[in-house]
Amino acid sequence: MGNRTRMIRFPEQGLPGTLVSCAEGEDPVEREPRGLLELPSEAQLIYAADMAGGSLAALAELPPDTFTVVDLGGATDEAIRSVAGQRGLRTLVLSGDFTDEGVAALGGMPELTDLVLESPCFTGTGLAALAGTETFGSLRSLVLSDAPALEPERLHALSEAHRLTGLTLDGIRVDDALADVLLALAPSPAEVWLTERPGRELDLAVLERLLGAGLEVNGVRTAPRHAARFARIAADAATMSDLPDGEPAAPPRGGVLHEITEERELDRLLSQPLPVLVDLMAPWCGPCEILAPVLEDTVEAHGAGLIGVQIDISRAEWARQRFDALGVPAVVLLRDGREVSRFSGVWPRQRITDWLATAGVDGIRQGPS
């Protein structure tokens, strides 16, 4: 008897975007989201697309357990309603101009653990519609990013998300009104990550209140009596540099995936006579976790001929703006400081290697010529 498989019939006209299958112990494999597809029964499907005015109505024809991860850029309310039928989703990343009406349609996802919402039109009222639903019953991590219209009081609805342990508010006003809501929700979520809007610094008094109540803020937890002292550390963690001022900079090495948070670090790497591969990712992004080791192996295989860079956009807002990144993962190749090419979603190693070769980055090299 051979290995068990499952068959999924995709629309004959296909779906926009990238489809990748992942099975334990195997490299990710890119699939064509068109026609009849045969997969190992244990394989998980990751789907990423930038809608840009396209339609996902064809998703209604697919089985509700087709995808494990969906990452949509340019998402609209219509696109979200199409995705809402995927009851087997564990990670859903949405960025675009969708509204609370679209978010309200996500109530029937009993497996969803990680949800990312990024929209300038989202106010938070859509969260109330999810209270008492299967989605709130399973949700463990919620990220609200670049949502200037978010009304803090709408977060009270999260009191119904009893399994929620992590909440990220990225680029959102951090003030006493927000602190009041977060403290009212305690002890869940126990961990929050806060970054202010561009050009504004986190309010240390607000962070002190949260730390004093026992919350973990930006990876910092302390006894209430030390809250004032550790508030500054929590504030610095939102924009922390891995290379402190005044510390001598070691020469950048090829064949290594460097983690950076400061733009000046990237500029230093780009000043070298080597191509630079930039991996834009985020800790809440399921596809990013799958792609990272593939990129690491690829960069290592190119030795001293390629510099690799990994940037967490939740800690480096400048990177999102500099590279005009609509979603993650996004991978950009630069040479002499200029962009050569880019791709988004999860690609297998061979395809990335071929992509690099097309751009003139070949094989294993010993150093710049």
N, C-alpha and C positions, 0 to 999 in steps of 0.2 A: 504494500500500500504506500503510495506517495504522500508527500506532505499535503495537508488539507489546504484548500484555497477557497476564495470567495470571488464571485463575479459581480461586477458593478457595470451597469450600462450608462454611459454618459451620453449626452445629446450628440447626435451625428454632426451638428454644426460646431461642436466643441464649446468649451468655456474659456473666457479670457483669463490670462494670468498663468501661474506656474503651479504644477501639482507634483509633489514629492512623496514617495512612500518610504517609510522607515521601519525596519524590523530589527529586533535586538541582535547585536553582534554583526550587523551588516552595514555597509555604507549606504547613505541616502541614495535613492534612485529616482531620477526625474521621469515622470510619466506624461503621456499625452492625454489630456482630459477630453477624450473624444472616443465615441463608440464603446465596444465591449472591452472591459479591462479585467484581467485575471490577476489576483493578488494573493500572497500567502495570507492565511486566515488571521495571523497575529499582526500583520502589517498595519501601521497607522498612516493615515493620509494627511498631509499638510498642504493647504491650499492658500496661495497668496495672489492677490490681484490689485491693480490700481484701476478702479472703475473708469474714471475720466469720462463720465457720461454713458458708459456701457450699462448693460442690463444683466442681472443674475436670475431672471425669472425661471430659467431652465433648471435651477437648483430644486425647484418643487418636484421635478421628475425623479430626483435621486432618493435612495433610501435614507431614512433619518439618521443612520449611524455611519454615513459615508466618511465624514471627516472627523479628525481629532483636534486639529488646529486650523483656524481660519484667520487670515490677516488681510483686511481690506483697506486700501487707501482710496480716497475719493468716495467714501461711503455715503450713500443717501438713505433716507427713510425707506424707500422702496427696496434698496439692496438689503437693508437690515431685515426687513420683513421676509425676504427670500431666504436669508440665512437662518432665520428663527426656527425653521422646521428641522434643523440639524440637531436633534436631541442628544446625540452622542458627543458633542463638542466638549472639550476640556479647557481649551484656551481660545478666546475670541478677542481679536485686536481690531478696533474700528477707528479710523481717522477720516475726517471729511467735514461736510457741512450738515450733517444729520441733526435732527431735533429730538426733543424729549419724546415725541410721538413714536419715533423709530425705536428708541430705547425701551419704551413701554411694551413693545412686541416681543421682548426677549424672555418672557416669563416661563417658557416650557423647556428649560435645559437642565435636567436633573444631574448631569455629569459635569457641568461647568464649574471649574475651580478658579480660573483666572480671567478677568475681564478688564479690557483697556478701552477707555472712551476718550477720544480727542476730537473736540468740535467747538468752534466759537459760538455755536448756536445752542449748546446744551446748558440748561439752567439748573438741572437737578430734579425737576418735577417728575421726570420719567422714573426716578428711583422709587417713588411712592407706589407706582403701578406694579413694581416687582415685589413689594412686601407680601409675604405669604405665599409666594410662588415657588415652584421647584428650583428655579434659578437661585433665589436667595437662600434656599435650603442647602445648597451645595457650595456657594461662593466662598472662597477663602482669601482671595486677593483682588483688590479693586484699584485701578489707576485712573485718575481723572486728570487729563493733561491739556494745557492750553485751552482752558474753558473760562474766559474772562466773564462770561455771563452767569457763572455758577453762583447760586444763592446759598450761603452756608447753612441756613436753616433747613434746606432740603435734605441735608445729610442725616437728619434725624431718622429718615426712613431706614437707614442702615442698622438701626436697633433690631430689625427683623431678620437681619443676616447673621444668624447666631454662630456660624462657623467662620466668619470673617476674622482673620488674624492680621492682615496687612492692608494698609490704606496709603496710597501715594497721591499727593496733591501737588502736581507739577505746574509751576508758573501761575499759581493762584494766590490771591491776596491772603496773607497770614496775619490775622488780627485777633482781638479778644472775642469777637463774635464767632470766629471759627473755633477758637479754643473752647468756648462755652459748649459748642456742639460736640466736639471731640471728647470732652470730659464727661458729657452727659451719656455718651455711648459706652464709656469704659465699663467693664474691662475689655470689651471687644470693640474695635481692634486693639491689640496690645502694642502693635508696631505701626508707626506712621513715618512717612517720608515727606518732608515739606521743602519746596523750593519756591521762592518768591517770583514775582513778575520781573521781567528784564529791567535792570536799572535800579531795583529796590533790594534792600538787605532785610534779612529775617529779623523780626522784633525779638530781642533777647528776653524781654519780660514775658512774652507769650510762650517762648520755649521753656522758660523757667517754670511757668505754671504747669505745662504739660509734663515736664520731667519730674516736678514735685509731686504729681499725682500718680507717678509710677509708670507712665508711658515710655516706651522706647522711641526716641525721636532721632531720625537720620542715623540709626545704628548706635545711638548712645543711650545707655540706661544707668541710672545712679540712685543712691539713697536720697530721699527728699531733702535732707539737710545740705546736700552738695549740689542741689539743682541750679543755684545761681552760678556756681563756678563752671558747671558743665554745659550751661546754655551756650556759651561761646564756642565750645567744641562742637556742639550739635549744629550751630550756624555755619561754622567753617566746613563741616563735613559735606554740606550741600554743594560746595565749590572747591573742595579740597584738591590740592595739587599733589601729585606723586613726586614732584621734584621741588623741594623747598627752595626759597630764594637764598642765594648765597652758596648753595651746595654745588660743587664743581660738577658739570655735566659730563658723564662718560660718553665717549663716542658711540653713536647709535650703531647697533649691530644688525647686519642682515640675517635672515633666517630665523628671526625671533618676532613674535607677536607682542609688541610693546603696549601696555595699558597706559593711556594718558587721559588727563582731564582738562589741561590748560592749553589754550590755543597757541601760546608761545612754544610749547613743547612740540606741537605739530610743525610749526614754522621751522624749528631747529632741525627736525628730521627732513623736511622738504629742502633744506639748504644743502643736503648731501647729494652727490652725483649718482644716486640710485633711485629706481622707481619705488614708490611707496603705495602699499595696499592698505586702504582704510576700511575697517569693519565697524559700521555704525550699528550698535545693538542696545539692548536694555534688559535689565534683570528679570522683568516680567514677561519677556518675549520668549515663548516656547520655541519657535523656529530658530531664534538666535542661539539658544543652547545647543541645538542640533548642528547648526552651521559652524559654530566656533571651533570645535576640534578638527573639522575638515579644513578650515582655513589655516589653523595652526600647523597641521601636517603639510599643507601645500606650501606655506611660507618656509617651513623648515627644509622642505625638499629643494627649494630654490637657493638655499644656503646664503652666501654673502651677496648674492645678486639681487635680493629683494628685501626691503624693509616692510614689516607688517605692523599695523597700528590698530588697536581696538579702543573704541570710544563709546562709553556709556552715555547716551544722550540725555538720560534722566539726571546726570550730574554735569553735563556740558551742553547747555542750551545753545551756546555759540556754534556747536557742530551741526545741529539741526538746521540752523539758519545758513551757515557757510556752505553746506552741501545741498541745501534745498531738499531735505529728506522728508518725504511725505509719510514714510513708515519705515519700520525695521523688520528684519535685517536688510541693510543696504550696503553694498560693497563698491568702493570707488578706487580706481587705479589712477595715480598721479605721477607725472614725470616732469621735472624742472618746475614744480609748483603748479602745473596745469593738469586739468582732468583729461585723461585719455579715454576712459570708458567706465561704465558702471553696470551693476546688475542688482536686482532685488530678489528676495525670497531665498529658498534653500536650494543650492546647486550641489551635485556630486563632485568629488574631487577631480575626476577626469575632465569634466566639462570646464571647471575653473582653470585647470592646467591648459586646456586648449584655448580658452579665452585669453589667458596671459600670453600664450605663444603668439596668438594673432596680434597682440599689442607689442610684440617684440621682446617679451620676457620669457626666455627659453631655459628649460632644464636647470641643472645645478651649476652654478657659477662660483668661482673662487673669490671674486671681488670686482670692483668697477674697473673697466678698461681704461 
